[in-house]
Each structure stands twice: as structure tokens, then as C-alpha cells.
Amino acid sequence: MESGVVFDIKEFAVHDGPGIRTTVFLKGCPLRCTWCHNPEGISPLPEPMRTATGERTVGETFTAEELADRLNSQADILRANEGGVTFSGGEPLMQAAFVSAVIDRLTDVHVLLDTSGHASERDFRAVVSKVDLVHFDLKLMDAGQHQRFTGQPNDLVLTNLSVLETLGIPYVVRVPLVPGVTDTIENMCAIAERLDGSPGLIRVELLPYNRAAGGKYEASQRPFEPGFDERIAVRRDTRPFDALGVPVRVAS
């Protein structure tokens, strides 16, 4: 029986896909984005978090059957509100076999995968083929900048974006707006150029930088070293995407 490690299950989520959803946050991520707002999701293992109210362990192990049973118990409510289940992280594809096993046990519920795209093509295809919608992150088109700010090159991300365009699964591209890093006109134009004519693309979402994220680092005993000036105002210019012919939304 496949098992996996989850660091949060958020019920009645309204920002993780259509309708009202239950979002499962899986531990483990291959990227080290300097702006990460879920540092407790980086390690694949359960770990302590220390706050002013005490210490708690972040990360709970589920079998695929246990997690699917919990999600299926909410299915009627999710369907009634045009929602479903979202698998997020961390990077859910680090636990691809577990996620696939859970999806196989879900009963008539809309499934969304929220992914950075940094995974093997095999794992990417295996999970995406089972879902109804994908939220796909595009951070930086320049390979050197991507390496600098995420700790990894972007070749797997771009390969899997090309794969996604062939699978017939609708997807939303999400761009985190990091001041002076991802929100530059050069990066936005490069992303728009890559997406021009992309089959299956239904929307582009621009996600403003979360300045509250730094507080989680102390609690999870990690240094917060963003490598950019958080004081700079985030650019929210949607004009580079005007010619794509799909809606472009700046999230709240």
C-alpha cells in the first residue's frame, strides 16, 4: 500500500481551483525558491515547528486508502459547490506514486494538480493523465536566473510544459510576482512569448509576493535569505500577455 506525508489539509479552500475545495499539501520539494511561502513543505519528512505557542510536528503519514477515505467523505459537499480536491505542496510530484494511488480511489470528484513542473516526465505524465485541471507554475524563463533563485535549472519545467500541451488536459499558468526577480518586463515578455499559441491554456494568473512568508522560516528553523529587496513594489503589469487571447488575472 502506497503511503505519503502530508503537512496540511485545508478544507473549504476557495483560492486553489474552481469552487470550494479541499487542498492537500504534500511534503517535499526539489526546488529552493528563495521566496517560498511554505518552507515547512520543503523537507519530505515530518519535522518540528517552534512558535510562541509551543512546538508541533509538521507532517503526517497517510496510506493512500486513509487519505482517499477522508477526501471521499467530503465529496458530496465539494460536488455541490462545484469544487473538488487539489493536490499541492511542496511539490506533489515528489510523491507521484502516492498521489496517483489516492486519485485512483477518489469517487467522482474534480481533481486539480498544482505543480512547479519540476519532475521526471514519467511522473508528470502519470499524474497529469489522472486529473481534470492543472495549475502550472512558470517562474523564470532565463535558465541562469532560475538556477540562482530556485536552486535548479528550468529544463524539466519547460519539458513538462511542452508535454502538458499535448495531453488535452486544461491548465492555468501561474506566475509568482517576486519584486525585481520574476516581475521584470523581460521575464513577463519571455513567458508570454513561450505561451503564445499554447493549446489547452485557459488562463494566466499572476500571484503577488507574500511578504508574510518570512515568519515561517524562524518557526521551521531555516534562515530566510531571499536574495532580493522585499521593499520594492511588485510590478503587476498584465500587458505582456494581452495578445494571448486568454484571460489574465492578478490574484488578490
C-alpha positions in Angstrom: 0.0 0.0 0.0 1.4 3.4 -1.0 1.9 5.9 1.8 2.8 9.6 1.8 3.5 12.5 4.0 1.1 15.5 4.2 1.8 18.7 6.0 -1.7 20.3 5.8 -5.2 19.5 4.6 -7.1 22.8 4.0 -10.9 22.4 3.9 -13.2 24.9 2.3 -10.4 26.4 0.2 -11.5 29.0 -2.3 -8.2 30.0 -3.9 -6.9 26.6 -5.1 -9.1 26.0 -8.1 -12.8 26.2 -9.1 -15.5 26.1 -6.4 -15.0 25.0 -2.8 -12.1 22.6 -2.5 -10.1 20.5 -0.1 -6.4 21.1 -0.7 -3.8 18.5 0.3 -0.4 19.9 0.9 2.3 17.2 0.4 5.7 17.4 1.9 8.9 17.5 -0.1 10.1 19.9 -2.9 13.1 19.7 -5.2 13.2 23.5 -5.6 14.6 26.0 -3.1 12.8 29.1 -4.2 14.1 32.0 -2.1 10.6 33.4 -1.8 8.9 30.1 -0.8 5.9 30.8 1.4 5.6 27.1 2.6 9.2 26.3 3.9 7.6 23.6 6.1 6.9 21.8 2.9 10.4 21.6 1.6 11.7 18.6 3.6 10.0 15.3 2.6 10.0 14.2 6.3 7.9 15.2 9.3 9.7 18.0 11.2 9.2 20.2 14.3 8.0 23.8 14.1 8.5 26.0 17.1 6.3 29.1 17.7 5.4 31.3 20.6 2.6 28.8 21.4 4.9 25.8 21.6 6.3 23.1 19.3 4.3 20.9 16.9 5.3 18.3 14.3 4.6 19.2 10.7 3.9 16.2 8.6 1.5 13.3 9.0 1.8 9.9 7.2 -1.3 8.6 5.4 -1.9 5.5 3.4 -3.5 6.1 0.1 -6.6 4.4 1.3 -6.8 6.6 4.5 -6.4 9.8 2.6 -8.8 8.8 -0.1 -11.4 7.8 2.5 -11.1 11.2 4.2 -11.5 13.1 0.9 -14.4 10.9 -0.3 -16.2 11.7 2.9 -16.3 15.3 1.7 -17.1 14.6 -1.9 -20.8 15.4 -1.7 -20.1 18.9 -0.3 -17.4 19.5 -2.8 -19.6 18.5 -5.8 -22.5 20.6 -4.5 -20.2 23.7 -4.6 -18.7 22.9 -8.0 -15.4 22.2 -6.3 -13.1 19.2 -5.7 -9.7 18.2 -4.5 -6.4 20.0 -5.1 -3.0 18.4 -4.6 -0.4 20.9 -3.8 2.8 21.2 -1.8 5.8 21.4 -1.5 5.8 19.6 -4.9 3.2 16.9 -5.1 5.0 15.1 -7.9 7.8 14.2 -5.4 5.2 11.7 -4.1 3.8 10.9 -7.6 3.0 7.2 -6.8 1.2 8.1 -3.7 -0.8 10.9 -5.3 -1.7 8.6 -8.2 -2.9 5.9 -5.7 -5.1 8.4 -3.9 -6.6 9.7 -7.1 -7.4 6.2 -8.2 -9.5 5.8 -5.0 -11.5 9.0 -5.3 -15.1 8.8 -6.2 -16.5 11.2 -8.9 -14.7 14.3 -7.7 -12.9 17.0 -9.7 -9.1 16.8 -9.2 -6.6 19.6 -9.7 -2.8 19.2 -9.6 -0.8 22.3 -8.5 2.7 21.8 -9.7 6.0 23.5 -10.3 6.6 21.2 -13.2 10.0 20.1 -11.8 9.6 16.4 -12.0 10.5 13.5 -14.3 8.5 13.3 -17.5 7.3 9.9 -16.4 5.9 11.1 -13.1 4.5 14.1 -14.7 2.6 12.1 -17.4 1.4 9.5 -14.8 -0.3 12.0 -12.5 -1.5 14.6 -15.1 -3.3 11.9 -17.0 -5.5 11.3 -14.0 -6.5 14.9 -13.2 -9.1 17.4 -14.6 -7.1 20.6 -14.3 -3.5 21.6 -13.8 -2.1 24.7 -12.2 1.4 25.0 -13.6 4.0 27.4 -12.2 6.3 29.4 -14.5 8.8 31.4 -12.6 11.8 32.4 -14.6 12.5 31.8 -18.3 16.2 32.6 -18.1 18.0 29.4 -17.1 20.7 31.1 -15.1 18.2 33.2 -13.1 16.1 30.1 -12.5 19.1 28.3 -11.1 20.0 31.3 -8.9 16.6 31.8 -7.3 15.2 28.2 -7.2 18.4 26.2 -6.9 17.5 24.2 -10.1 17.7 24.7 -13.8 14.4 25.1 -15.7 14.8 22.4 -18.3 12.5 19.9 -16.6 9.9 22.6 -16.2 9.9 23.6 -19.8 10.0 20.0 -21.0 6.9 19.2 -18.9 5.1 22.3 -20.1 5.6 21.0 -23.7 4.3 17.6 -22.5 1.3 19.2 -20.9 0.4 20.9 -24.2 0.0 17.5 -25.8 -2.2 15.8 -23.2 -5.5 17.5 -23.7 -5.8 18.5 -20.0 -6.8 22.1 -19.5 -4.3 24.2 -17.5 -3.7 27.6 -15.9 -0.2 29.0 -15.9 0.6 30.8 -12.6 3.4 33.3 -12.3 4.6 34.3 -8.8 5.4 38.1 -8.9 8.6 38.4 -6.9 9.9 42.0 -6.8 12.8 42.6 -9.1 13.1 38.9 -9.9 10.1 37.4 -11.8 8.1 40.5 -12.3 10.5 42.2 -14.7 9.2 43.2 -18.1 11.9 41.0 -19.7 10.7 37.9 -17.8 7.0 38.6 -18.3 7.5 39.1 -22.1 9.6 35.9 -22.3 6.8 33.9 -20.5 4.2 35.4 -22.8 6.2 34.6 -25.9 6.5 30.9 -24.7 2.8 30.7 -24.1 1.7 32.2 -27.4 -0.4 29.6 -29.1 -0.2 27.1 -26.3 -3.0 24.5 -26.7 -5.0 23.9 -23.6 -4.1 27.1 -21.8 -7.3 28.6 -20.3 -5.9 31.4 -18.1 -2.8 33.1 -16.8 -2.7 34.1 -13.1 -0.2 36.5 -11.6 0.4 35.9 -7.9 1.6 38.8 -5.9 4.5 38.2 -3.5 3.6 37.2 0.1 5.7 39.4 2.4 4.4 37.5 5.5 6.2 34.3 4.4 9.5 35.1 6.2 7.9 34.5 9.6 7.6 30.8 8.9 11.3 30.4 8.4 12.2 31.0 12.0 9.5 28.6 13.2 10.9 25.9 10.9 14.5 26.7 11.9 15.6 27.8 8.5 17.4 31.0 7.5 15.4 33.4 5.4 17.7 34.7 2.7 15.5 36.0 -0.2 18.4 37.5 -2.2 16.2 40.4 -3.4 14.8 43.6 -1.9 11.4 42.9 -0.4 10.8 46.6 -0.1 10.5 47.1 -3.9 6.9 47.4 -5.1 5.7 44.4 -7.1 5.0 45.1 -10.8 1.5 43.9 -11.7 1.6 44.7 -15.4 -0.6 42.3 -17.4 0.1 44.0 -20.8 2.8 41.5 -21.9 0.0 38.9 -22.0 -2.6 40.9 -23.9 -2.1 39.1 -27.2 -2.5 35.6 -25.8 -6.3 35.6 -26.2 -6.9 34.1 -22.7 -7.9 35.8 -19.5 -5.1 37.2 -17.4 -5.8 37.7 -13.7 -3.9 39.3 -10.9 -4.8 37.3 -7.8 -5.6 39.1 -4.5 
